Amino acid sequence: MKPIELVVFDMAGTTVTDRHEVEVCFMQAAARTGLSVTPERVLALQGYAKRQVFEMLWVELLGEKHPELSEYVDISYTEFCSVLEDHYLEHDIYPTEGCLEIFEYLKSQDIKIALTTGFYRKVANIILGKLGWLKGLDQYYKSDGTAMIDVSITPDDVLKGRPEPFMIQKAMEVLGVKDPLRVINIGDTPSDLKSGLRAGVRMSLGVTNGTHTRNQLNIHRNDGLLPNLLALKPIIEEISEKSLAL
């Protein structure tokens, strides 16, 4: 059994406290731009790149061949960006339960920390900045050795966001981790789980104190559902012990 070298975390709802603010911002932007959508449908698409969500929803409403599809998507997405940026600039942001403790533990074990997100870079940076997690990251958002995290990856950095595996794979590439079996992925949405499974990581785990409940996540394929991030510690310890015993 191989030891873990990297843990890839989602941001909103996983490492960053989310009281459904993103969904509220999304619903506001949708209503202001004439897009009819239910809160349940928005929740189901949490974790995806946000422009992709608007594209999916407008296609559902208008059809793929509607001549003004791109215009509708652009208008809704632009409004959403404005609402979301204002929200995060105006409100306090906090880490989730157990987040800082698990970061500290991983650092003590020389296990790298990557953050991925469905947010575009500007919003990701607002959040990282408010938490103090931008400090020590270089122009490529990789740690200079002093940062809280080792790398930040957004959909802007890859061909396509979740549920595709590309952000996880990019984090591995940047941090020099070659074997996905040495990687754990963890998030709070179905798309987080899917991206980990598609990346072939050792474990793709969910946390149930974010945007989705245990019942909502349990219907999706996963390698375990945890009450909070600190519950990751005994899992890594067990893997480490088994790797040393071989």
C-alpha positions as CSV (number, residue, x, y, z in Angstrom):
1,M,0.0,0.0,0.0
2,K,1.4,3.4,-1.1
3,P,1.5,6.4,1.3
4,I,-0.4,9.5,0.5
5,E,1.6,12.4,-1.0
6,L,-1.2,14.9,-1.8
7,V,-4.7,15.7,-0.7
8,V,-6.9,17.8,-3.1
9,F,-9.6,19.8,-1.4
10,D,-12.6,21.7,-2.8
11,M,-13.0,25.2,-1.6
12,A,-16.6,26.4,-0.9
13,G,-18.4,24.0,1.4
14,T,-15.3,21.9,2.0
15,T,-12.5,24.1,3.2
16,V,-14.5,27.4,3.2
17,T,-17.7,27.7,5.1
18,D,-20.7,27.9,2.7
19,R,-24.2,28.6,4.0
20,H,-25.6,28.2,0.6
21,E,-24.4,31.7,-0.4
22,V,-23.3,30.6,-3.8
23,E,-26.8,29.2,-4.6
24,V,-28.4,32.4,-3.3
25,C,-26.1,34.5,-5.6
26,F,-26.9,32.1,-8.5
27,M,-30.6,32.4,-8.0
28,Q,-30.4,36.2,-7.8
29,A,-28.5,36.4,-11.1
30,A,-30.9,33.9,-12.7
31,A,-33.9,35.8,-11.7
32,R,-32.5,39.1,-12.8
33,T,-31.7,37.8,-16.3
34,G,-34.9,35.8,-16.9
35,L,-33.6,32.3,-16.3
36,S,-36.2,30.2,-14.6
37,V,-34.5,27.5,-12.4
38,T,-35.3,25.8,-9.1
39,P,-33.0,25.9,-6.0
40,E,-32.8,22.1,-6.2
41,R,-31.5,22.2,-9.8
42,V,-28.9,24.8,-8.8
43,L,-27.8,22.7,-5.8
44,A,-27.4,19.6,-8.0
45,L,-24.9,21.5,-10.2
46,Q,-22.7,22.8,-7.3
47,G,-19.1,22.2,-7.9
48,Y,-19.2,22.7,-11.7
49,A,-17.5,25.7,-13.3
50,K,-20.1,28.4,-13.0
51,R,-20.3,29.5,-16.7
52,Q,-20.8,25.9,-17.6
53,V,-23.8,25.7,-15.2
54,F,-25.5,28.7,-16.9
55,E,-24.8,27.1,-20.3
56,M,-26.4,23.8,-19.2
57,L,-29.4,25.6,-17.7
58,W,-30.1,27.8,-20.7
59,V,-29.7,24.8,-23.0
60,E,-32.3,23.0,-21.0
61,L,-34.6,26.0,-21.4
62,L,-33.9,27.1,-25.0
63,G,-32.3,24.1,-26.7
64,E,-28.8,23.8,-28.0
65,K,-29.5,25.4,-31.4
66,H,-31.2,28.6,-30.1
67,P,-29.5,31.4,-32.1
68,E,-29.1,33.7,-29.0
69,L,-28.0,30.9,-26.6
70,S,-24.5,32.3,-26.1
71,E,-25.8,35.8,-25.5
72,Y,-28.2,34.6,-22.8
73,V,-25.4,32.6,-21.1
74,D,-23.1,35.6,-21.2
75,I,-25.6,38.0,-19.7
76,S,-26.5,35.6,-16.8
77,Y,-22.9,34.7,-16.1
78,T,-21.8,38.4,-16.1
79,E,-24.6,39.2,-13.6
80,F,-23.6,36.2,-11.5
81,C,-20.0,37.3,-11.4
82,S,-21.0,40.8,-10.2
83,V,-23.3,39.5,-7.5
84,L,-20.8,36.8,-6.3
85,E,-17.8,39.2,-6.2
86,D,-19.8,41.8,-4.2
87,H,-20.9,39.1,-1.8
88,Y,-17.4,37.8,-1.0
89,L,-16.0,41.3,-0.8
90,E,-18.6,42.5,1.7
91,H,-18.9,39.4,3.9
92,D,-16.5,37.6,6.3
93,I,-15.1,34.3,5.2
94,Y,-14.2,31.4,7.5
95,P,-12.6,28.0,7.2
96,T,-14.8,25.0,7.8
97,E,-14.8,22.9,11.0
98,G,-11.5,20.9,11.2
99,C,-10.0,22.6,8.1
100,L,-7.0,24.3,9.8
101,E,-6.4,21.3,12.0
102,I,-6.2,18.9,9.1
103,F,-3.9,21.4,7.2
104,E,-1.6,21.4,10.1
105,Y,-1.6,17.7,10.4
106,L,-0.9,17.2,6.7
107,K,2.0,19.6,6.9
108,S,3.4,17.7,9.8
109,Q,3.4,14.6,7.6
110,D,4.9,16.3,4.6
111,I,1.7,15.7,2.6
112,K,0.9,18.4,0.0
113,I,-2.3,20.4,0.0
114,A,-4.0,21.5,-3.2
115,L,-7.2,23.5,-3.4
116,T,-9.5,23.2,-6.5
117,T,-12.8,25.1,-7.1
118,G,-15.6,25.8,-9.5
119,F,-14.9,29.5,-9.1
120,Y,-13.0,31.5,-11.6
121,R,-9.7,32.9,-10.5
122,K,-10.8,36.4,-9.4
123,V,-13.3,35.0,-6.9
124,A,-11.0,32.3,-5.8
125,N,-8.4,35.0,-5.0
126,I,-10.9,37.1,-3.1
127,I,-11.6,34.1,-0.9
128,L,-8.0,33.1,-0.5
129,G,-6.9,36.6,0.3
130,K,-9.5,37.1,3.0
131,L,-8.4,33.8,4.6
132,G,-4.7,34.7,4.4
133,W,-4.1,31.8,2.1
134,L,-2.8,33.8,-0.8
135,K,0.3,34.8,1.2
136,G,3.3,32.8,0.0
137,L,1.8,31.8,-3.3
138,D,3.8,32.8,-6.5
139,Q,2.4,34.1,-9.8
140,Y,1.3,30.5,-10.7
141,Y,-0.4,30.1,-7.3
142,K,2.2,27.6,-6.1
143,S,3.7,27.9,-2.6
144,D,7.1,29.4,-2.2
145,G,7.5,27.2,0.9
146,T,5.7,29.5,3.3
147,A,2.1,29.3,2.2
148,M,-0.8,27.6,4.0
149,I,-1.5,25.6,0.9
150,D,0.8,24.2,-1.8
151,V,-1.2,25.1,-4.9
152,S,-4.5,26.7,-6.0
153,I,-6.1,25.5,-9.2
154,T,-9.2,27.0,-10.8
155,P,-11.1,26.1,-14.0
156,D,-9.2,29.0,-15.6
157,D,-6.1,26.9,-15.3
158,V,-7.3,23.8,-17.2
159,L,-9.2,22.8,-20.3
160,K,-12.4,22.1,-18.4
161,G,-13.6,22.2,-14.8
162,R,-15.4,19.5,-12.7
163,P,-16.6,16.9,-13.0
164,E,-13.6,16.3,-15.3
165,P,-10.4,15.3,-13.6
166,F,-8.2,18.0,-15.1
167,M,-7.8,20.2,-12.0
168,I,-6.7,17.3,-9.9
169,Q,-4.3,16.3,-12.6
170,K,-3.0,19.8,-12.9
171,A,-2.3,19.9,-9.2
172,M,-0.4,16.7,-9.4
173,E,1.6,18.0,-12.3
174,V,2.5,21.2,-10.6
175,L,3.5,19.5,-7.3
176,G,5.4,16.6,-9.0
177,V,3.0,13.9,-7.8
178,K,2.9,11.2,-10.5
179,D,0.9,8.4,-9.0
180,P,-2.9,9.0,-8.5
181,L,-2.9,6.2,-6.0
182,R,-0.9,8.5,-3.7
183,V,-3.7,11.2,-3.9
184,I,-6.9,11.7,-1.9
185,N,-9.6,14.0,-3.3
186,I,-12.3,15.4,-1.0
187,G,-15.3,17.7,-1.6
188,D,-18.9,18.3,-0.7
189,T,-20.7,17.9,-4.0
190,P,-21.4,15.1,-6.5
191,S,-19.2,16.8,-9.1
192,D,-16.3,16.8,-6.6
193,L,-16.7,13.0,-6.1
194,K,-16.9,12.4,-9.8
195,S,-13.8,14.4,-10.6
196,G,-11.8,12.3,-8.1
197,L,-13.1,9.0,-9.5
198,R,-12.3,10.1,-13.0
199,A,-8.8,11.0,-11.9
200,G,-8.3,7.5,-10.6
201,V,-7.2,8.8,-7.1
202,R,-6.7,6.5,-4.2
203,M,-9.9,7.8,-2.5
204,S,-12.6,10.3,-3.6
205,L,-14.3,11.3,-0.3
206,G,-17.2,13.6,0.6
207,V,-17.8,15.8,3.6
208,T,-21.4,16.1,4.8
209,N,-21.1,19.4,6.6
210,G,-21.0,21.4,3.4
211,T,-23.7,22.1,0.8
212,H,-24.9,18.5,0.5
213,T,-26.1,16.1,3.2
214,R,-25.1,12.5,3.7
215,N,-28.3,11.3,2.0
216,Q,-27.7,13.6,-1.0
217,L,-24.1,12.4,-1.5
218,N,-24.7,8.8,-0.6
219,I,-26.5,8.1,-3.9
220,H,-23.4,9.0,-5.8
221,R,-20.4,6.7,-6.1
222,N,-17.8,7.5,-3.4
223,D,-15.0,6.0,-1.2
224,G,-16.4,7.4,2.0
225,L,-18.4,10.2,3.5
226,L,-17.0,12.2,6.5
227,P,-18.7,14.4,9.0
228,N,-15.9,17.0,8.7
229,L,-12.3,17.4,7.4
230,L,-10.7,16.3,10.6
231,A,-12.1,12.8,10.1
232,L,-9.6,12.5,7.3
233,K,-6.8,12.1,9.8
234,P,-7.4,8.5,10.9
235,I,-7.9,7.5,7.3
236,I,-4.4,8.8,6.3
237,E,-2.9,7.3,9.4
238,E,-4.3,3.9,8.6
239,I,-2.9,4.1,5.0
240,S,0.5,5.2,6.4
241,E,0.6,2.4,8.9
242,K,-0.2,-0.2,6.2
243,S,2.4,1.2,3.8
244,L,5.1,1.0,6.5
245,A,4.1,-2.6,7.3
246,L,4.8,-3.7,3.8
